[in-house]
Amino acid sequence: MEREFDLIVFGATGYTGSYCIEYMVKCLQNEAKNYKWAVAGRSEEKLRRTKDEVSKLINHDLSSIPVIVADLNDEQSLENMCKRCKVLLNCVGPYRDYGEPVTRACIKTKTHQVDVAGEPQYTEKMQLLYHKEAENAGVYIVNACGFDSIPCDIGVCFLKDKFKPKQLNSIETYADMSSGPSGNVINHGTWDSAVGAFRNWNEVSKVRRRLFTEFYKKPFPPFKYRISSKLLPFISPEVNKWCIPFWETDKAVVNRTQLFNYINFDEKPVQLVTYMAVPNFLHIIGLALVGLIFLIFTRFECGAKLLKDYPHLFTFGNVSKEGPSRTQVLESNFRMFLVGKGWSEEKGEESNHPPDKKLMAVVKGQNPAYIATSICLIVSAFTILEESANFPIKGGVLTPGVVFRNSQIIERLNRNSVTFEIVES
């Protein structure tokens, strides 16, 4: 595939997009690559201004990086943008509102796409509607390539490889996110995506019902030793903190990966339960209060609008239309612990006894929402550029754990400060 550019960052003037510009430079240096890349968005002026701002922050001249104007309301401009590159990094969200035209343009122009979509309505709908078209075009549309859900989905693959085939039964994940002395807030874009997702949650049931009958035509096999999610707060010995059930995205993505690989490659699927660590019990009370407000207000159109218009008010200052500040981003980090339970090599595959082997892995990195997300997205694009000829499926709308299952993505992530390691056996 000969194209003018290897990579284009679309939505480069947004909060995530600007970090993608910065970390594109750093990842190219770390990987010693000389890929041709460009930035794209609807305003040439804003694109040039964003380039200048990032250039000053990292003391790196970006004046030679081309600027491409493309508008979501102009289908032809999207196609013109897509056909100029091999892989498009789509940073324009909420994806439920803005993602589909970009996916259509990528498939039509035979351009690979990665994004950081975390909305199940969008990712599952795209697989249901466009997988066959993407497969026929020979292009990869890989959703959820940010913190949602590279650490979890690829982390499950990483841990699975540490067991003999079909010997891993279940994984519990614990996401532990820490801020620095300056504190931390969430940018409103992430909040807006969540508001839209919950406001239209009925769409998920409809799409998922079709997806798991029309696309995944085979159910999960029965699990002899099932695990269940703890619904009430508890102190986890793995992270020594209070923990609560984690959000839907990671589990939904991993389940699709596991079922796809079971159907297509006869891999034993793994059960997954996800949790989030919180600093203290008072924090749980605060989250519960925000969650209650969120659930009530997203039931009504006017309530959803208020949540989007005044996020700072409804989250007690934890969501901002301006932030987080660069200092807050640089000071924050995450750890995701993955605790796998299965069977020892001596006793072999699942039999009449419960799992007797335990391994724990940890995925670590800087700020999950922007730094780690940008790195994961960029490295996913690099992996498609370098290894797509060896991927097990020749195109489609797929999860990271399907596309990158036998690739060198973990080695690339490790080189770029999103690290995977075994910490306990």
C-alpha positions in Angstrom: 0.0 0.0 0.0 1.7 3.2 -1.2 0.4 6.3 0.4 1.7 9.9 0.9 1.7 9.4 4.7 2.1 6.4 6.9 0.0 7.9 9.7 -2.5 10.8 10.1 -3.7 12.0 13.5 -7.3 13.1 13.0 -8.7 15.4 15.7 -5.3 16.7 16.6 -6.6 19.9 18.1 -8.6 18.1 20.8 -7.3 17.4 24.3 -6.3 13.8 23.5 -5.2 14.7 19.9 -2.6 17.2 21.2 -1.0 14.6 23.4 -0.9 12.3 20.4 1.2 14.9 18.6 3.6 15.0 21.5 3.9 11.3 22.0 4.1 10.6 18.2 7.4 12.4 18.3 8.6 10.5 21.4 7.4 7.1 20.2 9.1 7.6 16.8 12.3 8.5 18.6 12.0 5.5 20.9 11.3 3.1 18.0 13.9 4.7 15.8 11.3 5.1 13.0 11.0 7.7 10.3 7.4 7.3 9.4 5.8 10.1 7.4 2.9 11.6 9.4 0.5 14.5 9.4 -2.2 16.1 11.5 -5.8 16.7 10.5 -8.9 18.5 11.7 -11.5 20.9 10.5 -9.6 24.1 11.2 -6.3 24.8 9.6 -5.6 27.7 12.0 -6.2 25.6 15.1 -4.1 22.8 13.8 -1.2 25.1 13.2 -1.6 26.7 16.6 -1.7 23.3 18.3 1.4 22.2 16.5 3.2 25.4 17.6 2.1 24.9 21.2 3.3 21.3 21.3 6.5 22.2 19.6 7.3 24.7 22.3 6.4 22.3 25.1 8.7 19.5 23.9 11.3 21.7 22.3 11.0 20.0 18.9 10.4 21.6 15.6 7.1 20.5 14.1 6.8 23.0 11.3 7.5 20.4 8.7 4.5 18.2 9.8 1.8 18.7 7.2 -1.7 20.0 8.1 -4.8 18.4 6.5 -8.3 19.9 6.7 -11.1 17.4 7.0 -14.6 17.9 8.3 -17.0 15.2 9.7 -19.9 16.9 7.9 -18.1 16.6 4.6 -17.8 13.0 3.5 -15.6 13.8 0.5 -13.1 15.6 2.8 -12.9 12.5 5.0 -12.3 10.2 2.1 -9.6 12.6 0.7 -7.9 12.6 4.1 -8.1 8.8 4.5 -6.7 7.9 1.1 -3.6 9.8 1.8 -2.4 7.5 4.7 -2.0 3.9 5.6 -3.3 4.2 9.2 -5.6 6.8 10.5 -5.5 7.6 14.3 -9.0 8.8 15.0 -9.1 11.0 18.2 -12.5 12.6 17.5 -15.1 11.7 20.1 -17.7 11.1 21.4 -17.5 8.2 18.9 -21.1 7.4 19.2 -21.8 10.8 17.7 -18.8 11.2 15.3 -17.2 7.9 14.7 -19.2 6.2 12.0 -18.5 8.5 9.1 -14.8 8.1 9.7 -15.1 4.3 9.8 -17.0 4.4 6.5 -14.4 6.6 4.9 -11.6 4.3 6.0 -13.2 1.2 4.6 -14.1 2.9 1.3 -10.5 4.1 0.9 -8.9 0.9 2.2 -7.3 2.7 5.1 -6.6 1.1 8.5 -8.0 2.8 11.5 -7.3 2.8 15.3 -9.2 4.8 17.8 -9.7 5.2 21.6 -13.4 4.5 21.6 -14.8 3.3 24.9 -18.5 3.4 24.2 -20.0 -0.1 23.7 -22.8 1.3 21.6 -20.2 2.4 19.1 -17.6 -0.3 19.1 -20.2 -3.2 19.0 -22.3 -1.5 16.4 -19.3 -0.9 14.2 -18.4 -4.6 14.4 -22.0 -5.6 13.7 -22.5 -3.3 10.7 -19.0 -3.0 9.1 -16.9 -6.1 9.9 -17.6 -7.9 6.6 -17.0 -4.7 4.6 -13.7 -4.1 6.3 -12.7 -7.7 5.9 -13.5 -7.7 2.2 -11.5 -4.4 1.9 -8.5 -6.0 3.8 -8.4 -3.2 6.4 -8.3 -3.3 10.1 -10.7 -1.1 12.1 -9.4 -1.5 15.7 -11.5 0.2 18.4 -10.6 0.6 22.1 -6.8 1.2 21.5 -6.4 3.6 24.5 -6.4 3.0 28.2 -9.8 1.5 27.3 -8.8 -1.3 26.6 -5.2 -2.0 25.7 -3.8 -2.6 29.2 -6.7 -5.0 30.0 -7.3 -6.7 26.7 -3.6 -7.1 25.9 -2.8 -7.8 29.5 -5.2 -10.8 29.5 -3.3 -12.1 26.4 0.0 -11.5 28.2 -1.1 -13.4 31.2 -2.7 -16.1 29.2 0.6 -16.8 27.4 2.2 -17.5 30.8 0.0 -20.5 31.3 0.0 -23.7 29.1 -2.7 -23.8 26.5 -6.2 -24.1 28.0 -5.0 -23.9 31.6 -6.0 -20.4 32.5 -9.5 -20.3 34.0 -10.1 -16.7 35.2 -8.6 -13.2 35.7 -9.5 -10.5 38.1 -8.2 -7.0 37.2 -7.6 -4.1 39.6 -7.1 -0.6 38.1 -5.3 1.7 40.5 -5.0 5.3 39.3 -3.1 7.8 41.3 -2.7 11.6 41.1 0.1 13.8 42.2 0.3 16.8 44.6 -1.6 19.0 42.1 -4.6 16.6 42.2 -6.4 15.6 39.0 -9.5 16.2 37.0 -11.1 14.6 34.0 -11.5 16.5 30.8 -15.1 17.0 29.8 -14.7 15.0 26.6 -14.5 11.7 28.5 -17.5 12.8 30.7 -19.5 13.7 27.6 -18.9 10.3 26.1 -20.1 8.6 29.3 -23.2 10.8 29.5 -24.1 9.9 25.9 -23.4 6.2 26.5 -25.7 6.0 29.6 -28.3 8.2 28.1 -28.7 5.8 25.2 -27.9 2.5 27.1 -31.0 0.8 25.6 -29.1 0.8 22.3 -26.4 -1.4 23.9 -28.9 -4.2 24.6 -30.4 -4.1 21.1 -27.0 -4.0 19.4 -25.5 -6.6 21.7 -28.4 -9.0 21.2 -27.9 -8.8 17.4 -24.1 -9.0 17.6 -24.1 -12.2 19.7 -26.6 -13.9 17.4 -25.6 -12.6 14.0 -21.8 -12.2 14.3 -20.8 -14.4 17.2 -22.8 -17.4 16.2 -21.5 -19.7 19.0 -21.9 -19.0 22.7 -19.2 -19.3 25.4 -18.7 -22.9 26.6 -19.8 -23.7 30.1 -17.3 -22.9 32.8 -17.0 -25.6 35.4 -15.3 -23.3 38.0 -17.1 -20.0 37.6 -16.1 -16.7 39.3 -18.5 -14.0 40.3 -18.1 -10.3 40.7 -18.1 -8.7 44.2 -20.8 -6.1 44.1 -20.1 -4.4 47.4 -16.9 -2.5 48.3 -14.1 -4.7 49.7 -10.4 -4.4 50.6 -8.3 -6.3 48.1 -5.1 -8.1 49.3 -3.7 -7.7 45.8 -3.6 -3.9 45.9 -4.3 -3.3 49.7 -7.0 -0.8 48.9 -10.7 -0.5 48.8 -12.1 -1.8 45.5 -15.4 -1.5 43.7 -16.6 -3.0 40.4 -15.0 -1.3 37.4 -16.8 0.1 34.4 -18.2 -1.8 31.4 -15.7 -1.1 28.7 -12.8 -3.4 29.5 -15.0 -6.4 30.3 -17.1 -6.0 27.1 -14.0 -5.7 24.9 -12.2 -8.7 26.6 -15.3 -10.9 26.3 -15.5 -10.2 22.6 -11.8 -11.0 22.2 -12.2 -14.2 24.1 -15.3 -15.4 22.2 -13.8 -14.5 18.8 -10.6 -16.4 19.6 -12.6 -19.4 20.9 -14.7 -19.5 17.8 -11.9 -18.9 15.3 -8.8 -20.4 16.9 -10.2 -22.9 19.4 -8.7 -21.0 22.3 -10.2 -21.7 25.7 -11.9 -18.4 26.8 -11.0 -16.8 30.1 -13.5 -15.4 32.6 -12.9 -11.8 33.6 -14.0 -9.7 36.5 -12.9 -6.0 36.7 -12.4 -3.8 39.7 -11.2 -0.3 40.4 -9.1 0.6 43.5 -10.0 3.8 45.4 -8.0 5.7 48.1 -10.5 5.3 51.0 -14.1 4.5 51.9 -15.0 8.2 51.8 -14.0 8.2 48.1 -16.5 5.4 47.6 -19.3 7.4 49.1 -18.4 10.3 46.8 -18.4 8.1 43.8 -21.7 6.6 44.8 -23.3 10.0 45.1 -21.9 11.2 41.7 -23.1 7.9 40.2 -26.6 8.3 41.6 -26.8 11.8 40.2 -25.5 10.6 36.9 -28.0 7.7 36.6 -30.9 9.9 37.5 -30.0 12.8 35.2 -29.1 10.6 32.2 -32.6 9.3 32.1 -33.8 12.7 30.8 -32.7 14.7 27.8 -32.6 18.0 29.9 -30.7 16.2 32.6 -28.1 14.9 30.2 -27.7 18.5 28.8 -27.2 19.8 32.3 -24.5 17.2 33.0 -22.7 18.2 29.9 -23.0 21.9 30.5 -22.0 21.9 34.1 -19.7 18.9 34.7 -17.7 20.7 37.3 -20.8 21.2 39.5 -22.1 17.7 39.3 -18.8 16.0 39.9 -17.7 18.2 42.8 -14.9 19.6 40.7 -13.6 16.3 39.3 -14.5 17.0 35.7 -13.4 20.2 33.9 -14.0 21.9 30.5 -10.5 23.3 30.7 -8.4 20.7 32.4 -6.6 18.7 33.6 -3.5 20.9 33.6 -0.3 19.6 32.1 1.2 19.4 35.6 -1.7 17.3 36.8 -1.4 15.0 33.8 2.4 14.5 34.2 2.1 13.8 37.9 -0.5 11.0 37.6 0.0 7.4 36.8 -1.8 4.0 36.8 -1.2 0.4 37.7 -3.4 -2.4 36.5 -3.0 -5.7 38.3 -4.2 -8.9 36.6 -4.6 -11.9 38.9 -4.9 -15.1 36.9 -6.0 -18.5 38.3 -5.7 -21.8 36.5 -4.0 -25.1 36.6 -0.4 -26.1 37.1 1.6 -27.8 34.3 1.9 -30.9 36.5 -1.9 -31.4 36.9 -2.7 -30.4 33.3 -5.9 -28.9 31.9 -9.1 -28.3 33.8 -10.3 -31.5 35.5 -12.1 -32.4 38.6 -10.2 -30.1 40.9 -10.4 -26.3 41.3 -7.6 -24.1 39.9 -4.3 -24.6 41.8 -2.0 -22.0 40.1 -2.0 -18.3 40.5 0.0 -15.6 38.6 -0.2 -11.9 38.9 0.9 -9.4 36.2 0.9 -5.6 36.4 0.6 -3.1 33.6 2.0 0.4 34.5 2.2 3.8 32.9 1.7 7.5 33.2 -1.6 9.3 33.2 -4.1 6.7 31.8 -6.5 9.1 30.1 -4.1 11.1 27.9 -0.4 9.9 28.1 -0.9 6.1 28.3 -3.9 6.4 25.9 -1.8 8.3 23.4 1.0 5.8 23.6 -1.3 2.8 23.3 -3.0 4.3 20.2 0.3 5.2 18.5 1.9 1.9 19.2 -1.2 0.1 17.9 -0.8 2.1 14.7 2.9 1.2 14.5 2.0 -2.5 15.0 -0.4 -2.4 12.0 2.2 -0.8 9.8 4.9 -3.3 10.7 3.1 -6.6 11.2 -0.3 -6.6 9.5 1.0 -9.1 6.9 1.3 -11.6 9.8 -2.0 -10.9 11.6 -4.2 -14.0 12.0 -7.3 -12.3 10.5 -7.0 -10.5 7.2 -9.1 -7.4 8.0 -12.3 -6.6 9.8 -13.7 -4.5 12.7 -11.9 -6.2 15.6 -10.7 -5.8 19.2 -7.0 -5.3 20.1 -6.7 -8.8 21.6 -7.7 -10.3 18.3 -5.6 -8.2 16.0 -2.5 -8.0 18.1 -2.6 -11.4 19.8 0.7 -12.8 18.3 2.4 -9.5 17.6 5.2 -7.5 19.2 2.9 -4.9 20.6 3.9 -5.6 24.2 7.6 -5.2 23.4 6.8 -1.8 21.7 4.7 -0.7 24.7 7.4 -1.7 27.1 9.9 0.5 25.1 7.5 3.4 25.4 6.8 3.3 29.1 3.6 1.3 29.2 5.1 -1.8 30.8 3.9 -5.4 31.3 5.5 -7.7 33.8 4.9 -10.7 36.0 5.1 -9.7 39.7 3.9 -12.8 41.6 3.6 -16.5 41.0 
